[in-house]
């Protein structure tokens, strides 16, 4: 009886180890597959991309939980789905009609400040949905809107009326100093070589700057810099 108990315990540990290894393999595989299908998988999903993502998540769970099934029973369908999505994306690039059939077309729901109620009913968009999207676009009055377009990914694009929009520096004839973008050079003590290369910053400049501020890279929480070598340093707390 004691031997059976030990064998049973060892079998459970073995099954658990197999489940952990399978989970890690499928996790890495899914990350790679989603990266291959494009960055929209992470942010804005089209219809076909959403379907593939849901199917992949459901398929991956089965071999994770059931160790009696071969791992290929989960890997092969995932690879097939990703291959189908890549082929679909290529077809949509080459054929606009095919893209419209799969993803649809943008719909104008506000034209020259007037809400198209029939279009909203057809798209099953409630007034609450419309207001929510407008608020997210930093618009709190219908008088500000000239055009509102529902994109194929479900987001609302809004064009304000000229008299309601914020004036630009060009319209005001104001000469602003040139703005430079900042990149993170050091993050939590780790130096980002690619950001330094993009900004044209050398290792010598970085060492001199750190020495000038009497700080070590390991003691920095965030350091940002611009291509014209303007920088900002935030030290780690404590």
ZADRENVEX-42801 format. One record per residue (C-alpha): residue in one letter; x, y, z. Coordinates in pm, 1 decimal, padded with zeros to 6 digits, m for minus. Each point is the difference from the previous one (the first is absolute). Layout:
! residues N
<site r="a" c1="X" c2="Y" c3="Z"/>
...
***
This chain:
! residues 238
<site r="x" c1="00000.0" c2="00000.0" c3="00000.0"/>
<site r="x" c1="00286.1" c2="00235.7" c3="00082.9"/>
<site r="x" c1="00166.2" c2="m00074.0" c3="m00335.1"/>
<site r="x" c1="m00324.2" c2="00071.1" c3="m00185.5"/>
<site r="x" c1="m00030.6" c2="00328.1" c3="00186.7"/>
<site r="x" c1="00357.1" c2="00097.7" c3="m00093.6"/>
<site r="x" c1="m00057.8" c2="m00100.3" c3="m00364.2"/>
<site r="x" c1="m00321.4" c2="00201.5" c3="m00008.2"/>
<site r="x" c1="00179.0" c2="00302.0" c3="00142.8"/>
<site r="x" c1="00285.4" c2="m00033.5" c3="m00249.3"/>
<site r="x" c1="m00250.3" c2="m00028.4" c3="m00285.1"/>
<site r="x" c1="m00173.9" c2="00320.5" c3="00110.0"/>
<site r="x" c1="00332.7" c2="00182.9" c3="00017.3"/>
<site r="x" c1="00091.0" c2="m00129.8" c3="m00346.7"/>
<site r="x" c1="m00334.7" c2="00109.0" c3="m00147.6"/>
<site r="x" c1="00039.1" c2="00339.8" c3="00164.4"/>
<site r="x" c1="00349.5" c2="00038.3" c3="m00145.7"/>
<site r="x" c1="m00127.3" c2="m00095.4" c3="m00345.4"/>
<site r="x" c1="m00284.0" c2="00254.9" c3="00029.9"/>
<site r="x" c1="00245.1" c2="00274.5" c3="00100.2"/>
<site r="x" c1="00233.6" c2="m00078.1" c3="m00290.9"/>
<site r="x" c1="m00290.0" c2="m00014.7" c3="m00247.3"/>
<site r="x" c1="m00137.0" c2="00330.3" c3="00128.8"/>
<site r="x" c1="00337.4" c2="00172.7" c3="m00039.7"/>
<site r="x" c1="00046.6" c2="m00141.2" c3="m00352.4"/>
<site r="x" c1="m00348.3" c2="00109.5" c3="m00110.5"/>
<site r="x" c1="00041.2" c2="00340.6" c3="00167.3"/>
<site r="x" c1="00320.4" c2="00070.8" c3="m00193.7"/>
<site r="x" c1="m00152.9" c2="m00137.5" c3="m00319.9"/>
<site r="x" c1="m00309.8" c2="00222.0" c3="00027.1"/>
<site r="x" c1="00212.4" c2="00309.6" c3="00065.3"/>
<site r="x" c1="00205.2" c2="m00073.7" c3="m00312.2"/>
<site r="x" c1="m00310.5" c2="m00068.5" c3="m00208.1"/>
<site r="x" c1="m00173.0" c2="00321.7" c3="00107.7"/>
<site r="x" c1="00311.1" c2="00199.0" c3="m00083.5"/>
<site r="x" c1="00006.8" c2="m00158.5" c3="m00346.8"/>
<site r="x" c1="m00358.8" c2="00106.0" c3="m00067.9"/>
<site r="x" c1="00086.3" c2="00366.4" c3="00060.4"/>
<site r="x" c1="m00016.8" c2="00266.7" c3="00270.0"/>
<site r="x" c1="m00375.0" c2="00049.3" c3="m00044.6"/>
<site r="x" c1="m00049.1" c2="m00324.5" c3="00191.7"/>
<site r="x" c1="00119.7" c2="00188.2" c3="00307.9"/>
<site r="x" c1="m00197.6" c2="00320.1" c3="m00045.4"/>
<site r="x" c1="m00276.9" c2="00026.3" c3="m00260.3"/>
<site r="x" c1="m00147.5" c2="m00333.7" c3="m00110.9"/>
<site r="x" c1="m00177.7" c2="m00039.5" c3="m00330.1"/>
<site r="x" c1="m00277.2" c2="m00260.9" c3="m00031.0"/>
<site r="x" c1="00218.6" c2="m00280.1" c3="m00134.7"/>
<site r="x" c1="00275.1" c2="00073.9" c3="00253.0"/>
<site r="x" c1="m00245.3" c2="m00011.1" c3="00289.3"/>
<site r="x" c1="m00132.8" c2="m00338.3" c3="m00117.3"/>
<site r="x" c1="00352.5" c2="m00144.2" c3="m00025.2"/>
<site r="x" c1="00096.8" c2="00134.1" c3="00343.0"/>
<site r="x" c1="m00306.1" c2="m00154.4" c3="00166.0"/>
<site r="x" c1="00052.1" c2="m00334.6" c3="m00173.9"/>
<site r="x" c1="00368.1" c2="m00011.8" c3="00094.6"/>
<site r="x" c1="m00076.7" c2="00068.5" c3="00365.6"/>
<site r="x" c1="m00262.2" c2="m00278.3" c3="00007.7"/>
<site r="x" c1="00215.6" c2="m00254.0" c3="m00184.6"/>
<site r="x" c1="00303.8" c2="00064.3" c3="00220.6"/>
<site r="x" c1="m00193.4" c2="m00080.6" c3="00319.0"/>
<site r="x" c1="m00079.1" c2="m00359.7" c3="m00106.1"/>
<site r="x" c1="00355.1" c2="m00146.6" c3="m00011.3"/>
<site r="x" c1="00091.4" c2="00203.3" c3="00309.4"/>
<site r="x" c1="m00266.2" c2="m00171.0" c3="00210.4"/>
<site r="x" c1="m00011.8" c2="m00345.9" c3="m00160.3"/>
<site r="x" c1="00348.4" c2="m00153.8" c3="00013.2"/>
<site r="x" c1="m00126.7" c2="m00318.1" c3="m00168.1"/>
<site r="x" c1="m00029.7" c2="00189.7" c3="m00329.4"/>
<site r="x" c1="00316.8" c2="00045.7" c3="m00209.9"/>
<site r="x" c1="00142.1" c2="00353.3" c3="00002.1"/>
<site r="x" c1="m00024.6" c2="00013.6" c3="m00379.2"/>
<site r="x" c1="m00379.2" c2="m00012.1" c3="00031.5"/>
<site r="x" c1="00023.7" c2="00359.3" c3="00122.3"/>
<site r="x" c1="00304.7" c2="00120.4" c3="m00192.3"/>
<site r="x" c1="m00117.8" c2="m00102.4" c3="m00348.6"/>
<site r="x" c1="m00342.5" c2="00177.3" c3="00013.9"/>
<site r="x" c1="00166.4" c2="00316.6" c3="00135.9"/>
<site r="x" c1="00254.8" c2="00001.8" c3="m00282.5"/>
<site r="x" c1="m00277.8" c2="m00063.4" c3="m00253.3"/>
<site r="x" c1="m00212.9" c2="00288.0" c3="00134.0"/>
<site r="x" c1="00292.6" c2="00242.8" c3="m00006.9"/>
<site r="x" c1="00086.9" c2="m00109.0" c3="m00354.7"/>
<site r="x" c1="m00362.9" c2="00061.1" c3="m00104.2"/>
<site r="x" c1="00008.0" c2="00346.1" c3="00159.5"/>
<site r="x" c1="00323.1" c2="00092.8" c3="m00180.4"/>
<site r="x" c1="m00147.5" c2="m00117.7" c3="m00332.2"/>
<site r="x" c1="m00319.5" c2="00197.1" c3="00071.3"/>
<site r="x" c1="00204.7" c2="00312.2" c3="00076.4"/>
<site r="x" c1="00190.6" c2="m00034.3" c3="m00327.7"/>
<site r="x" c1="m00323.4" c2="m00047.5" c3="m00193.0"/>
<site r="x" c1="m00150.1" c2="00309.7" c3="00164.4"/>
<site r="x" c1="00307.2" c2="00200.1" c3="m00099.7"/>
<site r="x" c1="m00031.8" c2="m00111.0" c3="m00362.3"/>
<site r="x" c1="m00379.3" c2="00009.6" c3="m00035.9"/>
<site r="x" c1="m00204.4" c2="00289.5" c3="00140.6"/>
<site r="x" c1="m00330.5" c2="m00177.8" c3="m00070.1"/>
<site r="x" c1="00111.7" c2="m00299.1" c3="00204.5"/>
<site r="x" c1="00105.1" c2="00233.1" c3="00283.5"/>
<site r="x" c1="m00338.6" c2="00173.3" c3="m00003.6"/>
<site r="x" c1="m00175.0" c2="m00337.2" c3="00009.6"/>
<site r="x" c1="00198.7" c2="m00112.3" c3="00306.3"/>
<site r="x" c1="00049.5" c2="00324.4" c3="00194.2"/>
<site r="x" c1="m00279.4" c2="00219.3" c3="m00133.1"/>
<site r="x" c1="00035.6" c2="00369.7" c3="m00083.3"/>
<site r="x" c1="00006.5" c2="00316.5" c3="00215.7"/>
<site r="x" c1="m00347.2" c2="00142.1" c3="00063.5"/>
<site r="x" c1="m00080.8" c2="00371.7" c3="00035.0"/>
<site r="x" c1="m00242.9" c2="00039.7" c3="00289.2"/>
<site r="x" c1="00025.4" c2="00380.5" c3="00028.0"/>
<site r="x" c1="00007.5" c2="00203.6" c3="m00318.7"/>
<site r="x" c1="00051.6" c2="00375.6" c3="00021.8"/>
<site r="x" c1="m00114.7" c2="m00004.0" c3="00362.5"/>
<site r="x" c1="m00316.5" c2="m00204.4" c3="m00066.4"/>
<site r="x" c1="m00040.4" c2="m00346.2" c3="00153.6"/>
<site r="x" c1="m00098.2" c2="m00273.0" c3="m00245.7"/>
<site r="x" c1="m00261.4" c2="m00180.9" c3="00212.7"/>
<site r="x" c1="m00067.1" c2="m00269.7" c3="m00261.6"/>
<site r="x" c1="00369.9" c2="m00082.6" c3="m00018.9"/>
<site r="x" c1="00020.9" c2="m00020.1" c3="00380.2"/>
<site r="x" c1="m00295.2" c2="m00241.6" c3="00009.7"/>
<site r="x" c1="00153.1" c2="m00209.4" c3="m00277.2"/>
<site r="x" c1="00331.6" c2="m00019.5" c3="00188.6"/>
<site r="x" c1="m00183.1" c2="m00052.9" c3="00332.6"/>
<site r="x" c1="00173.2" c2="00296.2" c3="00163.3"/>
<site r="x" c1="m00187.5" c2="00155.4" c3="00290.9"/>
<site r="x" c1="00015.1" c2="00366.3" c3="00093.5"/>
<site r="x" c1="00193.5" c2="m00101.4" c3="00312.1"/>
<site r="x" c1="00260.6" c2="m00172.9" c3="m00217.8"/>
<site r="x" c1="00030.3" c2="00310.3" c3="m00216.2"/>
<site r="x" c1="00042.7" c2="00229.2" c3="00298.0"/>
<site r="x" c1="00259.8" c2="m00228.3" c3="00154.9"/>
<site r="x" c1="00208.6" c2="00002.7" c3="m00317.6"/>
<site r="x" c1="m00031.3" c2="00379.2" c3="m00028.6"/>
<site r="x" c1="00111.6" c2="00049.0" c3="00360.6"/>
<site r="x" c1="00301.7" c2="m00220.9" c3="m00064.6"/>
<site r="x" c1="00081.6" c2="00233.2" c3="m00291.3"/>
<site r="x" c1="m00013.6" c2="00289.9" c3="00251.5"/>
<site r="x" c1="m00328.8" c2="00131.1" c3="m00142.5"/>
<site r="x" c1="m00283.2" c2="00086.9" c3="00239.1"/>
<site r="x" c1="m00241.3" c2="00179.8" c3="m00233.5"/>
<site r="x" c1="m00158.9" c2="m00106.9" c3="m00330.9"/>
<site r="x" c1="00045.7" c2="00357.0" c3="m00123.8"/>
<site r="x" c1="00374.2" c2="m00065.0" c3="m00024.0"/>
<site r="x" c1="m00031.3" c2="m00291.7" c3="m00245.6"/>
<site r="x" c1="m00000.9" c2="00035.7" c3="m00377.5"/>
<site r="x" c1="00067.2" c2="m00361.6" c3="m00098.9"/>
<site r="x" c1="00004.2" c2="m00324.4" c3="00199.7"/>
<site r="x" c1="00113.7" c2="m00318.5" c3="m00172.4"/>
<site r="x" c1="m00029.5" c2="m00349.0" c3="00146.2"/>
<site r="x" c1="00314.5" c2="m00185.8" c3="m00107.7"/>
<site r="x" c1="00014.4" c2="m00370.5" c3="m00082.5"/>
<site r="x" c1="00171.4" c2="m00072.4" c3="00333.9"/>
<site r="x" c1="m00293.8" c2="00151.9" c3="00192.3"/>
<site r="x" c1="00170.5" c2="00328.1" c3="00091.3"/>
<site r="x" c1="m00159.3" c2="00336.7" c3="m00069.1"/>
<site r="x" c1="00201.7" c2="00261.2" c3="m00192.3"/>
<site r="x" c1="m00120.1" c2="00357.1" c3="00050.3"/>
<site r="x" c1="00064.2" c2="00320.6" c3="m00194.0"/>
<site r="x" c1="m00089.6" c2="00318.0" c3="00187.1"/>
<site r="x" c1="m00160.5" c2="00305.3" c3="m00154.7"/>
<site r="x" c1="00265.5" c2="00260.5" c3="m00091.7"/>
<site r="x" c1="m00140.7" c2="00259.8" c3="00240.0"/>
<site r="x" c1="m00000.6" c2="m00253.4" c3="00283.8"/>
<site r="x" c1="00346.1" c2="m00142.6" c3="m00060.5"/>
<site r="x" c1="00314.4" c2="00118.1" c3="00177.9"/>
<site r="x" c1="00203.2" c2="00249.2" c3="m00200.6"/>
<site r="x" c1="00346.3" c2="m00112.7" c3="m00106.1"/>
<site r="x" c1="00321.8" c2="00199.5" c3="00033.8"/>
<site r="x" c1="00004.7" c2="00043.4" c3="m00378.4"/>
<site r="x" c1="m00350.8" c2="00149.0" c3="00000.5"/>
<site r="x" c1="00100.4" c2="00241.0" c3="00278.1"/>
<site r="x" c1="00326.6" c2="00088.8" c3="m00177.0"/>
<site r="x" c1="00196.0" c2="m00105.0" c3="00306.8"/>
<site r="x" c1="00350.4" c2="m00137.6" c3="m00039.1"/>
<site r="x" c1="00046.5" c2="m00279.8" c3="00250.2"/>
<site r="x" c1="00342.3" c2="m00141.0" c3="00078.3"/>
<site r="x" c1="00064.9" c2="m00334.5" c3="m00162.6"/>
<site r="x" c1="m00125.2" c2="m00284.9" c3="00216.2"/>
<site r="x" c1="00229.1" c2="m00298.0" c3="00045.0"/>
<site r="x" c1="m00125.7" c2="m00343.2" c3="00093.3"/>
<site r="x" c1="00140.7" c2="m00177.7" c3="00304.3"/>
<site r="x" c1="00110.9" c2="m00360.5" c3="00017.1"/>
<site r="x" c1="00074.4" c2="m00207.3" c3="00307.9"/>
<site r="x" c1="00378.1" c2="m00043.2" c3="00020.9"/>
<site r="x" c1="00010.5" c2="m00174.0" c3="00339.2"/>
<site r="x" c1="m00292.1" c2="m00193.1" c3="00147.6"/>
<site r="x" c1="00029.4" c2="m00131.5" c3="00355.6"/>
<site r="x" c1="00378.2" c2="m00009.1" c3="m00021.9"/>
<site r="x" c1="00016.5" c2="m00164.1" c3="m00344.3"/>
<site r="x" c1="00144.7" c2="00190.7" c3="m00296.8"/>
<site r="x" c1="m00201.6" c2="m00010.8" c3="m00324.9"/>
<site r="x" c1="00259.2" c2="m00022.9" c3="m00276.1"/>
<site r="x" c1="m00258.1" c2="00030.2" c3="m00280.9"/>
<site r="x" c1="m00137.6" c2="00328.7" c3="00140.4"/>
<site r="x" c1="00350.7" c2="00141.2" c3="00033.0"/>
<site r="x" c1="00078.8" c2="m00091.6" c3="m00359.2"/>
<site r="x" c1="m00326.4" c2="00154.9" c3="m00123.5"/>
<site r="x" c1="00074.7" c2="00327.8" c3="00182.8"/>
<site r="x" c1="00363.2" c2="00001.3" c3="m00110.9"/>
<site r="x" c1="00127.0" c2="m00023.6" c3="00356.6"/>
<site r="x" c1="00337.2" c2="m00159.6" c3="00063.5"/>
<site r="x" c1="00120.0" c2="m00196.1" c3="00299.7"/>
<site r="x" c1="00253.3" c2="00272.8" c3="00073.4"/>
<site r="x" c1="m00271.3" c2="00266.8" c3="00016.2"/>
<site r="x" c1="m00206.8" c2="m00218.3" c3="00231.1"/>
<site r="x" c1="00293.9" c2="m00065.4" c3="00233.7"/>
<site r="x" c1="00089.0" c2="00372.2" c3="00014.6"/>
<site r="x" c1="m00362.7" c2="00093.9" c3="00067.2"/>
<site r="x" c1="m00034.6" c2="m00253.9" c3="00280.7"/>
<site r="x" c1="00330.9" c2="00112.6" c3="00148.0"/>
<site r="x" c1="m00110.8" c2="00364.2" c3="m00023.3"/>
<site r="x" c1="m00318.6" c2="m00080.7" c3="00194.5"/>
<site r="x" c1="00194.1" c2="m00218.1" c3="00246.8"/>
<site r="x" c1="m00220.7" c2="m00303.5" c3="m00061.3"/>
<site r="x" c1="00046.5" c2="m00360.7" c3="m00107.5"/>
<site r="x" c1="m00217.6" c2="m00164.6" c3="m00265.0"/>
<site r="x" c1="m00112.3" c2="m00264.3" c3="00253.5"/>
<site r="x" c1="m00141.2" c2="00277.9" c3="00221.7"/>
<site r="x" c1="m00218.9" c2="00147.4" c3="m00277.6"/>
<site r="x" c1="m00370.1" c2="m00080.7" c3="m00025.6"/>
<site r="x" c1="m00054.4" c2="00179.9" c3="m00332.3"/>
<site r="x" c1="00230.3" c2="00207.6" c3="m00216.7"/>
<site r="x" c1="m00134.3" c2="00152.5" c3="m00319.9"/>
<site r="x" c1="00185.4" c2="00188.5" c3="m00271.5"/>
<site r="x" c1="m00068.4" c2="00175.2" c3="m00330.0"/>
<site r="x" c1="00204.0" c2="00000.7" c3="m00323.2"/>
<site r="x" c1="00132.3" c2="00346.9" c3="00095.0"/>
<site r="x" c1="00131.1" c2="m00150.2" c3="00327.8"/>
<site r="x" c1="m00249.2" c2="00154.9" c3="00239.0"/>
<site r="x" c1="m00054.3" c2="m00246.4" c3="00281.9"/>
<site r="x" c1="m00200.3" c2="m00065.1" c3="00312.9"/>
<site r="x" c1="00103.2" c2="m00230.2" c3="00286.2"/>
<site r="x" c1="m00225.9" c2="m00149.9" c3="00267.5"/>
<site r="x" c1="00183.2" c2="m00192.4" c3="00270.1"/>
<site r="x" c1="m00128.9" c2="m00309.1" c3="00174.1"/>
<site r="x" c1="m00176.0" c2="00062.4" c3="00327.2"/>
<site r="x" c1="00184.4" c2="m00105.9" c3="00312.3"/>
***
